[in-house]
Amino acid sequence: MKKLILLLSLLLFMSAGIAQNYMQVKIYVDDITDVQKLIDIGLEFDHPSFSKEDMAVTVFITDKEYKTLQSSGFRSDVIIDDWQMHYNSRHQLTQTEKNNFLNHSKEKYNVEGFGFGSMGGYYTLAEVVAELDSMYALYPNLITQKASIGITNLDKPIYMVKISDNPNINEDEPEALYTALTHAREPEGMMTLIYFMYYLLENYNTDASVKYLVDNRELYFIPVVNCDGYEYNRTTNPNGGGMWRKNRSNNGGSYGVDLNRNFGPYEYWNAPNGGSSTTPSSDTYRGTAPFSEPETQAYKNFIAGRYIKNALNYHTYSNLLIFPYGALEMETPDSATFREFARDMTAWNGYEWGTDQQTVGYSTRGNSDDFCYDGDTVANNGKIFAMTPEVGGSGDGFWPAQNRIFPLAQENLNPNLYYAWVAGEYVSLLNAEFNQQYFNPGDVVSLTPTFRNKGLSAAENISVELTSLSEYAIVNNGTAALGSIPRRSTISLQSPFSFTVAQTAPADALVKLLMTTKTGSVTMSTDTVSFIVGVPVFAFSDTTNNPLTLWTITANPSTPKWEATTTSYHTSPNSYTDSKTGNYLANATVTMTLTNPIDLSTYSNPRLSFWTKYELESNWDYGQVEVSTNNGSTWMPLAGNYTEPGQGTFQPNGEPLYDGTRSAWVNEEMNLSNFTSANVKLKFELKSDGSIQKDGWYVDDIGVIVYTVIPVELT
């Protein structure tokens, strides 16, 4: 009997196909658009990590695909020859190291229910089910028992749970959905969701904002969409690292459908620009029709019976946040909403954001996000603002090392909380307008704030408070009720706040005020507003309207270069820009350096002041302001209110710089108090890499100022 069982097991394994060896390779390309060319020749990778420094994409492919690559004409280097051997050789955490992660999680996030699973640190399917049961046993008033929303081909239930204050009652509260493991080899998404669930449950009684969200939202979780595929990876690779991606449908000689290519509507599933395969053996096989698979049917039927506002469908990897469209080569009519959500969420983890084409360079027809936004349920329940976080970088891959499981889950806590907020109301400060430009001791100042409800539901019972974070400002009236704010709209305070600048306030003091937005008694958001005491006196001012008068201009290539433009300016008649007639060039360095040094030796706390706006490729191209006190022999970058630390392989890591887009003019100030010498030079420099060029950088009203106070009796 044992021999018969062994023989049957062997035959079953052989019928399922022998596991393929996966390799990680670096493929050299001309630009990111070559990714589609690689797909067109038969490479079926996903999540290419594009390095502009090397002009290469790093991907996982099979041995068979590697042979195709070798005959394609693309140059490549092998990074990992045998993925499974590499995975098995990776460091496994000791119990002491695991305890360090567990203790840190408890101390910083108050999460202790979450731990390491038995499959390379990841929970197996059975362990996920056990965690759901444990959550219900511990918190029966906050989470439902697991419920099946569908049955897979191999008779496995697809479980869903809901977290809310009355979880077994369908209340009229905004609903959000979180899913993971649509692709079977991407377990970090599931771990991220389980961690978030424990965070909500364990912080409910100690964190007012968590309690508010649980009390006023219905949060649905499907931690494992692709149960069959994930369990198959456990049977072939019980220690983790399995590379099976699809479900386990029998295609008559091959197995599996890529579930994230199996969603409708039909015109997206069958979009003409590619993004899936019609070959059953392919890793991106789309199936015979939209929703041909029980898993996608279950997903569709579940959201059809709900009023889901938004969804996060977790995948790995590439440090991305992707929004629709995937099947169409354009953004949605709600692009501004998706972009605002993505910009806010990635401020916490630094992920890049955009559509599939904008982030990974290829289309994905038949994906879950397109369906949520434009699928069959829209007519009844409205559009669902669905996005896909791709957790982890190229070094993490599909199965991040054990020491990355907790950090990756934790870096997505705030984005997950944010998305729970915006399912309902979420009000924060948009801008604050003072009634005067300069601030002297004794001044009574009015402050009119404008707020935005970024949420997908109307906001009710909203109030704001203004408090001083400095002894140099005394708030006169600092509370106001905003009342009701419609979804996705703005409102300004009708009666301004008022504060007095203290008589003791010295010149150049930075004074900060805190704006707190509340729903009921719960803090929803906090923002800081600041001003500098005094009236500016110019130690240097460029009023020439011609950069060649005071500045030395260099450019490589020689054009375009810094010039005056009348197209856009803060103060008439012009501003200075690096590329007057269009976009800046690839691989360009364009500088504007002060020709003659300025003497700041007699000034206290001087500041560089200028107005600016810019459109630069995020995380790559950048603008930087630098200062020198030795006639340009060495330069030091300056930080301002709008600079960000450089990141990635092209930008100077950690140095202050500008990138991304700021379409409205803003007043920038940079502290020069450490450079009060007689020989100060300034430089504005733009650098670009080899691909994606944009409009560039604009500056206006450049000056060096010091603040002095005017006694109140003289004002």
TIKETOR-620539 format. One record per atom (N, C-alpha, C): x, y, z. Coordinates in steps of 0.1 Angstrom, whole numbers, plus 5000, padded with zeros to 4 digits. Layout:
BEGIN
XYZ ...
//
This chain:
BEGIN
500849885000 500050005000 500950135000 502050135008 502850245009 503550274995 503950164988 504550184975 503550234965 502250194966 501250244957 500950394960 500950434973 500750574976 501950654971 503150604972 504350674968 504250694953 503850584945 503750594931 502750694926 501550694933 500550784929 500950934932 501650954943 502151084946 503151134936 504051034931 505051074921 504351104908 503351024904 502551054892 501851194893 501251224904 500651344906 501551464905 502751444910 503751554909 504151574895 504451464888 504851474874 503751534865 502551504868 501451554860 501351704862 501751754874 501651894877 502851974870 503751904865 504851964859 506051984868 507251964863 508451974872 508652124874 508952164886 509252304889 510352354881 510152474876 511252544868 512252614876 513452614871 514452694878 514352844874 514352924884 514253074881 515653134884 515953234875 517153304876 516853454878 517753524884 517653674884 518753724875 518253804865 519253864855 519054014854 520154074850 520154214847 520254234832 519254294826 519154314811 519354454808 520354484799 520654624796 519754674785 519254794786 518254844777 518654994774 517955044763 518155184760 517355274769 516155234772 515255304782 514155214786 513355264795 512355174801 511355124791 511155184780 510255134770 510655004764 511954964766 512354834761 511854724769 511254754780 510554644788 509454574780 508754654773 507654604764 508254514753 509454554748 510054474737 510454344743 510954334755 511354214761 510154124763 509054174767 507854104768 507354044755 507554134745 507054094731 507853974726 509153954730 509953844725 509653714733 508853724743 508453604750 508953594765 509553694770 509853694784 508653734792 508353654802 507053664809 507253714824 508253794826 508553844839 507553954843 507453984856 506854104860 507754164871 507354284875 508154364885 509554384880 509854434868 511154474865 511654594873 512854574879 513454684886 514354764877 514054884873 514754964863 515855054870 517055034866 518155114871 518655204860 518455334862 518855434852 520355454852 520955424864 522455434865 523055334856 522555214855 523155104847 522455094833 521255164832 520355154821 520055004819 519454944829 519254804829 517954774838 517354664834 516254614843 516654474849 516354464861 516654334868 515354264871 515254134866 514054054866 514353914870 513253834873 513353694875 512753634862 513453534856 513053464845 513353314846 512753224838 513053084839 514253054830 514752934831 515852884823 515552904808 514252864805 513852864791 513753004786 513253094794 513253234790 514653294789 515553244797 516953294796 517553254782 517253144777 517653104764 517153194753 515853234755 515253324745 515953464746 516253504758 516953624760 518353624754 519053514755 520453504749 520453524734 519353484727 519253494713 518553624708 518253714718 517453834715 518253954710 519553954713 520354064711 520554164722 519754144733 519954224745 521054164753 521954254758 523054214767 522554194781 523054094788 522554064801 523654004810 523454014823 524353954833 523453874842 523953754846 523253674856 523653714870 522653744878 522853784892 522753664901 521653594899 521353464907 521153354897 521953254897 521853144887 520753044890 520653024903 519652924908 518952984920 517753034918 516953104928 516853024941 516352894939 516052814951 517352784959 518452764952 519752744960 520152874967 519952984960 520253114967 519353134979 518053104977 517053124988 517453035000 517752914998 518152825009 519352855016 520252935009 521552975015 521453105023 520253175023 520153295030 520153275045 520553385052 520553375066 519153365072 519053265081 517853245089 518053305103 517053385107 517153455120 517253355131 518053385141 518153315153 516953355162 516653275172 515553305181 515753435188 516953465191 517253595197 516953715188 517353695175 517053795165 515553815163 514853705162 513453705161 512753785173 513253755185 512753815197 512953975196 514054015190 514354155189 513254225181 512854155169 511854215161 510454215169 510254105176 508954095183 508854205194 509954225201 510054325212 509854465206 510554495195 510454625189 509054655185 508454555179 507054565174 506154605186 506354535197 505554565209 505754705214 507054745215 507454875221 507054985213 507154975200 506955095191 505555095185 504954985182 503654985176 502554915184 502854865196 501954795204 501254675197 502054605189 501654485182 502454365187 501754275193 502454155198 501854025194 500654025188 500053905183 500753855170 501253945162 501953905150 503253845152 503653745145 504953675146 505453615133 506453535134 506953465123 506253335120 506053305107 505453175103 506553075101 506052955097 506952835096 507552825082 507052905072 507552885059 508553005055 509752985060 510753085058 510453215065 509653205076 509253325083 507853375080 507253315069 505953355065 504853255069 503653305072 502553215076 502253125064 501952995066 501352905056 499952935056 499252875046 497752895045 497052855058 497452735063 496852695075 497152785087 498352845087 498652935098 497853065096 497653115084 496753235082 495353205088 494853085085 493553055090 493553055106 494652995111 494752995126 494853135132 495553225125 495553365130 494253425129 493453405119 492053465118 491253405130 491353275133 490653215144 491053275157 492353305159 492953355171 492453505173 492453575162 491953715163 490453715168 489653625162 488253625166 488153585181 488953485185 488853445199 489253555209 490153635205 490653745214 489753865213 489253895201 488554025199 487153995192 486253915198 485053885191 484154005189 484354115196 483554235194 484054325184 485254295178 485854385168 486054315155 486054185154 486254115141 485353995140 484953975128 483953865125 484753725125 483953625127 484553495124 484853485109 485853405105 486253395091 484953345083 484753395071 483653355063 484153325049 483653225043 484153185029 483353275019 484053335010 483353404999 483453324986 484053204986 484053124974 484953004977 484852904968 485652784969 486452764957 487752734959 488752714948 488552584941 489252564930 489252444922 489552324931 490452344941 490852234949 490152234963 488952294963 487952294974 488452364986 489252464984 489752544996 488852674997 488352705009 487552825010 488452945010 487953055004 488653185003 488053265015 488853295025 488253355037 488353505037 487353565043 487253705045 486853735059 487353845065 486953885078 486654035077 485854085087 485554225088 485954275101 486654395102 486954455114 486154585115 485354595126 484554715129 484054695143 483354805149 482954795163 481754705164 480954695154 479854595155 480054505142 480954415143 481454355130 480354265124 479354215132 478354125126 477154195121 477154335122 476054415117 476554495105 475754495095 476054585083 475554725086 476454805091 476054945094 476255035082 475755155083 475855245072 477155325074 478255255072 479655315074 480455295062 481355385059 482255365048 483055235048 483155175037 483755045036 485055045028 486054975033 487354965025 487754815025 488454785015 488854645012 490354635011 490954535018 492354505017 492554355013 493254325002 493554184998 494954164996 495354034995 496753994993 496753854987 497953824983 498253684977 497353654965 497053744957 496453714944 497553634936 498753674937 499853594931 500553514942 500653384940 500953294950 502353304956 503253374949 504653384953 504953514960 503953584965 504053714970 503553724985 504153654994 503553645007 503653765016 504653855013 504853975021 503554065022 502854065011 501554135011 500654085022 500553955023 499653895033 500153925047 501453915049 502053955062 501754095065 501854185056 501554325058 500054345063 499154275057 497754285061 497554225075 498154105078 497954045091 498454145102 499654205099 500254295108 499254415110 498754475100 497854585101 496554545109 496054425107 494854385114 495154375129 496354315133 496654315147 496854455152 497454545144 497554685149 496254745152 495254725144 493954785147 493354725159 493354585160 492754525172 493454555185 494754555185 495554565197 495654715202 495454805193 495454945197 494155015198 493054935197 491654985198 491455055211 491855005222 491555055235 492555165240 493655185232 494655285236 494955395227 494455385215 494755495204 493355545200 493055675202 491755725199 491455725184 492555755176 492255755161 491955615156 492655515161 492355375157 490955335162 490555375174 489255345179 488155415170 488455535166 487555605157 487355535144 488455495138 488355425125 487655295126 487955215136 487255085138 485755115141 485455215149 484055245152 483255305140 483955365131 483255445120 483555395106 484155275105 484455215092 484155065092 483955015081 483854865080 484954825071 485954755077 487254725070 487254575067 487254535054 487254395050 488654355046 488954225049 490254175046 490154035040 490854015029 490953885022 492453855022 493053795032 494553785032 495153695022 494353595017 494853495007 493753484997 493953544985 492953524974 493253394967 494553364965 494953254957 495453134966 494453074972 494752964982 495452844976 494952804964 495552684958 497052704954 497252824948 498652854944 499552864955 499152924966 499952944978 500252814985 499252734985 499452594991 500352514983 500252524970 501152454961 502652494963 502852614965 504252664969 504752594982 503752574991 504152515004 504552365001 503852294993 504152154990 505452134983 505752224974 506952214966 508152274974 507952374982 509052444988 508552475003 508552385011 507952395025 508752505033 509952535030 510752635037 510652775031 509752785021 509552915014 510352925001 510053034994 510853054982 510253004969 509052934970 508352884959 507952994949 508152964936 507953064926 506653044918 505752954922 504552944915 503653074917 503153124906 502453254906 500953244904 500453154896 499053144892 498253064902 496953044898 496152944906 496552804901 495752704903 496052574899 494952514890 494352594882 493352544872 494052444862 493352334859 493952244849 493552294835 494652334828 494452384814 494552274804 494552144808 494752034798 496152024793 497051994802 498451984799 499352084806 498752184811 499452284819 498552334830 499052414839 498252454851 498352604853 497252654857 497152784863 496752894854 496052994860 495653114854 496153234862 496753334856 497153454864 495853524868 495553524881 494353584885 494353734883 495453794883 495453944881 495453974866 495153884858 494853904844 493553854840 492753804850 491453734847 490253814851 490453944855 489254024858 488754094846 487454134846 486854214836 486954364838 486254444831 485354404820 486054354808 485254294799 485754214788 486754304779 486354434777 487154514768 488554544775 488654534788 489954554795 490654424795 489954314797 490554184797 491154154783 490554204773 490954174759 491454304752 492054394760 492554524755 493654494744 493754574734 494554544722 496054564725 496454634736 497854674738 498554574746 498054444747 498754344754 498654354769 499554284777 499454294791 499054164797 498854054789 498553924794 498853824783 498853694786 499053594776 497853514773 497753464761 496753364757 497253224757 498553204761 499153074761 498953014775 498252894776 497952844789 499152814798 500352784792 501552754801 502252884805 501853004801 502453124804 502153164818 503153234825 502853284838 501853394839 501553454827 500553564827 499353524819 499053394818 497853344811 496653394817 495753454808 494653534813 493353444815 493353324811 492153234812 491353244800 490253164799 489453154787 488453274786 488253344797 487253454797 487453534810 486953654810 486953724823 486253644833 486753634845 486153564856 485953414854 486853354846 486753214843 487153134856 487753204865 488353134877 487453154890 487453054898 486553074910 487053184920 488353204919 488953314928 488453454924 488553484911 488053614906 486553624907 485853514905 484453514906 484053554921 484753494930 484453514944 484753664948 485853714942 486153864945 484953944939 484653914927 483553994920 482253984928 481853864932 480553854939 480653924952 481753914959 481853974972 481654124971 482354194962 482254344962 480854384956 480254294948 478954324942 477954334953 478154274965 477154274976 477554374986 478554454984 478954554993 478954694987 479254794995 479454934990 480854984993 481754904988 483254934990 483555074984 484255154991 484655284986 486055274980 486955204986 488355194981 488955064985 490055034978 490654894980 492154904978 492854824986 494354804983 494554654981 494954624969 495254484965 496754464966 497254404976 498654394979 499454294971 500554334965 501454254958 502954284963 503854204957 505254234959 505854214945 506854294941 507654384948 507954504939 508754604943 509354714935 509154844941 508554854954 508354974961 507555074952 506355024948 505555104940 504155114946 503355214941 501955224944 501255254931 500555154925 500055164912 498555184912 498055274903 496655294902 496255284887 494955274884 494455254871 494755374862 494855344848 494455224842 495755134840 495455004840 496554914836 496354864821 495054844817 494754794804 494854904794 494555034798 494555144788 495755234790 496255284780 497455374780 497055514784 496355534795 495955664800 495555654814 495455764821 494955764834 493355784834 492755764846 491355764847 490855904847 489555924846 488956064848 489156114862 489356024871 489656054885 491056064889 491856094879 493356094880 493756184892 493156294894 493556384905 493356324918 492256244920 492056184932 493056074935 493255984925 494355884927 495655944930 496056054923 497356114925 497456174939 496356234944 496456294957 496656184967 495856074966 495955964975 497355904975 497855884963 499155814961 500255904967 500156034964 501256134969 501256134984 500056134990 500056135005 500556005011 500155895005 500555765011 501955735010 502555774998 503955744996 504955835004 504355945009 505156035018 505755955030 505055845034 505555765045 506555665041 506455605030 507355495026 508255515014 508055635007 508955664996 508755584984 507655514983 507355434970 507155534959 507455484947 507055564935 505655524931 504955614924 503555594922 503255634907 502155574902 501655604889 500955484883 500555484870 499955374864 501055264861 500555154856 501555044852 502555104842 502055174832 502955224821 503955324827 503455404837 504355504843 505355444853 505055324858 505955274869 506855154864 506155054858 506954934854 507154934839 506455014831 506755024817 505954934808 504954864813 504154774805 502654774810 501754724802 500354714805 500054584812 498954594820 498454474826 496954464824 496454404814 495054394811 494454284820 493154314824 492454214832 492854224847 493354334852 493754334866 492654384875 492854364888 491754384898 491454534899 492454624899 492154764901 491354824890 491554784877 490754834866 489254784868 489154664872 487754614874 487054684886 487754704897 487154784908 486654914904 487454984895 487155124891 486155124881 486155034871 485255044859 484454914857 484354824866 483754694864 482254694865 481754574866 480254554865 479554614877 480254624889 479554674901 479354824901 480054894891 479955044892 478555094890 477755034882 476455084880 475555084892 475854984901 475054974913 475655044925 476955024927 477655064939 478655174937 478955214925 479855324923 481255274921 482155364917 483555324914 484255304927 485155204927 485955174938 487355214935 487955304943 489255354941 490255254946 490655164937 491555054940 492955084935 493955054944 495355064940 496154944945 497254924939 498154814942 499454854948 499654834961 501054854966 501954734962 503054764957 504154654954 505154674965 505154584975 505954594987 507354544985 508354624989 509654574989 510454614976 511754634977 512554664966 513154544958 513954574949 514554464940 515354374949 515954424959 516754334968 515854244977 514654284978 513654194986 513054084977 512654124965 512154024956 510753974961 510353854956 509053804959 509053744973 510153694978 510253644991 511353714999 510953835005 512053905013 512653825024 513853855027 514553785038 513753805051 513953715060 513253715073 513353845080 514553905080 514754035087 514054155080 513354125069 512654235062 511154225064 510654115070 509254085071 508554195079 509054225091 508454325100 508654465095 509854505090 509954645085 509054675073 508954585064 508054605053 506654625057 506154545066 504854555071 504654685078 505654725086 505554855094 505554975085 506254975074 506355095066 505055115058 504155015059 502855035052 501755055062 502055065075 500955095085 500255225082 501055335081 500355465079 499655475066 500155425055 499355425042 498055345044 498155235051 496855155053 495855235062 496355305072 495455385080 494955495072 495755565064 495255675056 494155625047 494355505041 493255455032 491955425039 492055385051 490855365059 490255495062 491055595065 490455735067 489755785055 490355775043 489755845031 488555765026 488355645031 487055575027 485855655032 486055725043 485055815048 485555955047 485456035058 485956175058 487356185062 488156275056 489456295061 489856445057 489856525067 490056675065 491356715071 492156785062 493456835066 493656975061 494657045066 494857185062 495457185047 494857265039 495357285025 496357395024 495957505030 496857625031 496357715042 497257805046 496957905056 497458045051 496558145052 496858275047 496858375058 498058445060 498058555070 497558685063 497058775071 496658905066 497759005064 498958965067 500159055065 501358965061 502259035055 503458965050 504558955060 504659055068 505759065078 505259075092 506059035102 505459025116 506459085126 505959195133 506759265143 506159235157 506959255167 506459245181 505259335183 504259275189 503059355192 501959345181 502259295170 501259285159 500159185163 498959225160 497859135161 497559085146 497658955145 497658895131 496358805129 495758815118 494658725114 495258615105 494658495107 495058375100 493858305095 493758295081 492558225075 493058095069 492657985075 493057855070 492057805060 492457725050 491557655041 491857505043 490757435044 490857285046 490257205034 490757085033 490256995022 489856865028 488656825025 488156695028 488556605017 489656535019 490156445009 489456315008 488556285017 487856165018 486756145007 486356015006 485255984996 483855995002 483756045014 482456065020 482456205026 481256255028 481056385034 481556385049 482056505053 482556515067 481556595075 481256545087 480356615096 481056645110 480556745117 481056765130 482556785131 483056865121 484456895121 484857025128 485857025136 486357145143 487857155141 488357275143 489757305142 490257385154 491457365158 492057435169 493457485165 493657615169 495057675167 495657685180 496857635181 497657655194 499057695190 499757765199 501057815197 502057715202 503057695194 504257605198 505457695203 505157825204 506257915208 505758015218 506758065226 506358165236 506158305229 506558315216 506458445209 505158465201 504158375203 502858395197 501858365208 500858445210 499758425219 498458415211 497858305211 496558285204 495458355211 494758445203 493558515209 492258435207 492058395196 490858295194 491358185185 491258065189 491857955182 490957835181 489657845182 488757735180 487657775170 487357685161 486257705152 485657575147 484357585144 483657475138 483557485123 483857385116 483757385102 482457325097 481757245106 480457195102 480657075092 479857085082 479856985071 480657025059 481456925054 482256955042 481956835032 481456865020 481256755011 482456685007 482356565002 483456474998 484256554988 485656534989 486556584979 486356734976 486156814987 485956954985 486757034995 486857164993 487557255002 486657355009 487057405020 486357515028 487357595035 487057725035 487857825043 487157875055 487857905065 487257955078 486658085075 485458105079 484758235077 485258345086 485458305098 486058405108 487458365111 488458455107 489858415108 490258385123 491258305125 491958295138 492758425140 493058445153 493858565156 494858535167 496058595165 497058575175 497958705176 498658715187 499458835189 500958795189 501758865182 503258845183 503758905196 504358825204 504858875217 505758995216 505659085226 506559205226 508059165227 508259045233 509658995235 510258925223 509458905213 509858825201 511058895195 512258825193 513358885187 513358875172 514058955165 514158945151 514658805147 514158755136 514558635130 514158505137 513258525148 512758405155 511758335146 511858205145 510958125138 509858085147 508658115145 507458095153 506557995147 506257885154 505357785148 504057775156 502957755148 501657735152 501157605148 500357535156 499857405153 498357405150 497957355138 496557345134 496157205136 495157185144 494657045147 493157035142 492956935133 491656915128 491056795135 489756805140 489156705147 487856665142 487456535143 486156495141 485556455155 484556525160 484256515173 485356555182 485756455191 486956485200 488256415195 488156355183 489256275179 490056355169 491356355171 492256425161 492356345148 492056415137 492156365124 493456395117 493956515118 495156555112 495756675120 497056685119 497756805125 498656865114 498756995114 499657065104 500357185111 501557215107 502257325113 502257445104 502057565109 502157685102 503157775109 504057845101 505157915108 505358055101 505958145108 506358265103 507658315110 508358415104 509558465110 509358605114 509758635126 509558775132 510558875125 509958985121 510759095116 510459125101 511059235097 510959285083 512259255076 512259205064 513459175057 514159295051 515459295053 516359395047 517259315037 517459365025 518159285015 519659315016 520459205018 521859215017 522359195003 521459134995 521759114980 520359094974 520159144962 518959134955 519159134940 518659034933 518859034918 517559104912 517659224908 516559294902 516859324887 517759254881 518259284868 517359234857 516559124860 515759054850 516558994839 517858974841 518758904831 519858824839 519758694838 520758614846 522158634842 522458684830 523858704826 524458824833 523658914839 524259034845 524958994858 524458904866 525058874879 525558734880 525158654871 525458504872 526258454860 527058354863 527858284853 527058154849 526758144836 525858034832 526757924825 526557804829 527257694822 526257584819 526457504808 525557394805 526257284798 525957164801 526557054793 525356944792 524856934779 525257004766 525057154767 525557224757 525657364758 524357444758 523357374753 521957434753 521057314756 519857344762 519457474768 520257504781 520057634785 520757684797 519857784804 520357824815 519557924823 519358054815 518158094814 517758214806 516558274813 516258404809 515058464814 513858424805 512758404811 511558364804 510358454808 509458484799 508258564802 507058464803 507258344801 506158244800 505558224814 506358224824 505858214838 506758284847 506258354857 507058434867 506258464879 506958494890 506258534902 506058684902 507158754898 507058904897 507358944882 506559024876 506759074862 508159144861 508859124850 508359074837 508758934834 509658874843 510158734839 510658664851 511058534848 511758454858 512958394851 513758314858 514858244852 514458094852 514858024841 514557884840 515657814832 515857684834 516957614829 516757574814 515457564810 515157524796 513957604791 514257714785 513257814782 512257774772 512657694762 511757664751 511157524751 511357454762 510857314762 511457244774 511457104773 512057024784 513557034784 514057004796 515556994797 515956864790 517256854787 517856744779 518156624788 518456514782 518956394790 520456414793 520856364804 522256364809 522756514809 521956604814 522356744814 522756794827 523756884828 524056964840 524057104836 523157184842 522857324839 523057404852 523957494852 524257574864 524157724862 523857794873 523757934873 524457974886 525658024885 526558054896 526758204898 526658254910 526858404912 528358434908 528458534900 529758564894 530658634905 530158724912 530958794922 530458754936 531358724945 530858684959 530258804966 529358774975 528758874984 529258864998 529358975004 529958995018 528858985028 528758875036 527758855046 528358865060 529658905061 530358905074 529758995084 529059095080 528459185090 527059165094 526459055088 525059025090 524858905100 523758915107 523358815116 522158735110 522358605109 521258515105 520758555091 521658565081 521158595067 520358475062 519458495052 518758385046 518658415031 518858305023 518658315009 517158305007 516558394999 515058394996 514858394981 513958314976 513558314962 512258244961 511658274950 510358204946 510658104936 509957984936 510357874928 509157794924 509257724913 508357614910 509157514901 508657394899 509457294891 508657174887 509157114877 508656984872 509856904868 510256804877 511356724875 511056584877 511656494871 511356354872 511656304887 510656254893 510756214907 511856104909 512556114920 513556024924 514756014915 514856094904 515956084895 516556224892 515956304883 516456434880 516156524892 517056624894 516856714906 517556844904 517056944912 517657074913 518257094927 519257164927 519957184940 520557324941 520357384953 520957514956 522257494965 523357544961 524557524969 525257654972 526057654983 526757774987 528257734988 529157834986 530557824987 531157944994 532157925002 532858035009 534258045005 534657964995 536057964990 536157984975 535258074970 535258104955 534957984946 534157894952 533757774943 534657654943 535657654952 536457534953 535757414958 534857444968 533957344973 532557404975 531557314974 530157364975 529457274986 528457334992 527657265002 526157294998 525357184997 523957194994 523157265006 522157345002 521357415012 519957345013 519457335025 518157285027 517157405029 515957385024 514857475025 513557415029 512557495029 511257445033 510657335024 511157345011 510557255001 511457154996 512757145001 513657044996 513356915002 513756804996 513656665001 515056605001 515256505009 516556435009 516656344996 517856354990 518056274978 517956124981 517556044971 517455904972 517755834959 517855704960 518055624947 519555624943 519755584931 521155574926 521655694919 520855784914 521255904907 521456024915 520456044924 520556164933 521556144943 522156254948 523156244959 522356214972 522656094977 521856034988 521856125000 520656155005 520456235017 520656385016 521156425005 521356575003 520056645000 519856765005 518656845002 518556884987 517456854981 517256884967 515756894963 515456934951 514156944946 513956834935 512856764936 512456674925 510956664925 510356594915 508956584914 508356714909 507056744912 506356854906 505856944917 506057074915 505457184923 504957284913 503657284910 503157364899 502857504902 502757534915 502457674919 503657734925 503857864923 504957934929 504957934944 506157904950 506257914965 507457994969 507458054980 508558134985 509458044994 510658024989 511657934996 512658025003 512957975015 514058045023 515057935028 516357975028 517357885032 518357965041 518657895053 519457965063 520857975059 521458095059 522858115056 523658155068 523158125080 523858175092 525158115095 525457995089 526757925090 527757975079 527358065071 528158105060 528358265060 528558325072 528658465073 530058505071 530558495058 531958535055 531858645045 533058695041 533058805031 533158745017 533058615015 533258555002 532258444999 530958484998 529858384997 529458384982 529458264976 528858244963 527658144964 526758164955 525558074954 525458014940 524857894940 524757824927 523457754926 522757764915 521557684912 521957584901 521657454904 522157354895 521057254892 520857214880 519857114876 520656994870 520356874874 521056754868 519956654863 520156604851 519156504846 519956374843 519156264843 519756134839 519456104824 519455984820 519355954806 518055934800 516955934809 515655914803 514656004811 513556024804 512356104809 512756254812 512456344803 512756484805 511456554807 511556654816 510356734819 510656884818 509656964822 509757114819 510957174826 511257134838 512357194845 512057284857 512957374859 513057454872 512957594869 512157674877 511957814875 512357884889 513057994888 513358074901 513058214897 512758294908 512458434906 512658514919 512958644918 513058724930 514158674940 515358644935 516458594943 517058704951 517158674964 517858774973 518358714985 519258784992 519658745006 519158845015 518458805025 517758895034 518158865049 518058965057 518158955072 516859025077 516458975088 515159025095 515559125106 514859235106 514959325117 513559365122 513459395134 512059425140 511859575140 510659615138 510259755139 509459765152 509759855161 509059865174 507559895171 506659835179 505259855176 504759995176 505460085184 505060225184 505360295171 506260235163 506660295150 505860245138 505060135140 504360075129 503060145126 
//
